Amino acid sequence: MTRSLVSRIGRTRYGRAMPNPADSHSSSRPAASTEIVRRNMQRQKRRDTGCEMAVRRLLHAEGIRYRVDFKPLSDERFRADIGWKTRRIAVFIDGCFWHACPQHCTMPKRNTEWWEAKLRANSARDQRADAVLRSRGWAVLRFWEHEPPHEVAAAIRTHLMRRAS
Ligand SMILES: [Zn+2]
């Protein structure tokens, strides 16, 4: 089954075929690749079991259908985690490490400078994506993965109803 078909019918899909390019692409990685592997594994675990999956299940249980892991704008590379194209709502549920959550992001002790630059670039990319989307009339909802899923789902629902009317 293709990704788009799965997205269209809003079925819960466990895991992603591809890592989010906004998080992981890089041309110059540090030598300590074990750190990256470890982080990626932690992240993968969170992604499969964490906030985003819980939010999707909550929405789905209410009969709400949505796209997942999609490009809101065809001429921009960034992807939203959940959303609606016709209503122009993009939801991002940001991982605490990769998006530098002030509460939970701890900088790796090795290659600290590289990681700081990397995470700064990620944050800058997030801010730019928000600005571009808003300039084109999109509602941007950005959450941390540490937020309670039922609160995230409730906030999404509120925006969805507002945009539907
Ligand atoms: Zn956090």
Residues whose N, C-alpha, C, O or C-beta is under 5 A from the ligand:
A	BS01	ZN	C96 C101 Q103 H104 W144 H146
